[in-house]
Amino acid sequence: MSSPTYRKIFICRACKENLLEEDVKECSACHRAIYCSRECQVNDWKDGHKLDCKHMKTSYLKELELGNSRKEAKKALVSEQNLSYSSEVLISENIESILFQSTFLKVNVIDCLVELNFCQIPPKIRVITPEKQDMFLNIYGCDVEITTRIIKRNHEDDALTFVCIANQEDGRTSLIKTIPQKAAELLLGRDLINEVSACTEASKWALAQRTVESDIGTMLDTITSDEKLCKHVIKKLSLPQENVINYLSNIVEEWGE
């Protein structure tokens, strides 16, 4: 299983349609929320962006509001853009690992937060289950109320929620990223509906998770019989070795019953 080459995805926050970069229209206040039309922007403002807008402002705007210089604001914006880009590339390259982690933890991926921690080398990728989310957000200084509202909205929209963390000169910073359901097939490079039979009513991310689980299942015999390949899978899945081996062994045992 190999992830497709990274390319930036633009999706309207209101109607969820894919956009060409030249067709993107930004919210003039936060410069984060993107839309395909004025109508979608107005509808989304009424549906919740009015509450989220001030919290979604770019680092550049936040620095200016704090009274810092334009030079400092631009520096903060560049750091934020670098973190956003690095996060999108990491998601693109590791989406299958993220989906499999959710399967291993026996949770639906859209119910979870996904931690992308660039304070470590290589970056840490970890699925945070619902019961651990408040503690995680408090540890990293995220606003629990706002992030919880984002998670709830994303769950309703069948979107994934990522918390991206990095070190900066003035301390640690975090960024919330939303990956909508329209990105599932684009990131996996597959037609999920056609690959998973009798599942047309399921969410795209649920289908993606099920597809990845199925792919892993078909490779189990090869993985468990090849020590070198098994070590490679353990590394790619970003899970402790004993957990991966136990998980694979349990599935093999179930197959044998």
Helices and strands as residue ranges (DSSP letters): E 10-11, E 18-19, G 21-23, E 25-26, E 34-35, H 38-44, I 45-49, H 50-52, G 53-55, H 59-65, H 70-104, G 109-111, E 113-117, E 124-128, G 130-132, H 133-139, H 144-156, E 160-168, E 171-179, H 182-188, H 192-195, H 204-225, H 227-237, H 241-256
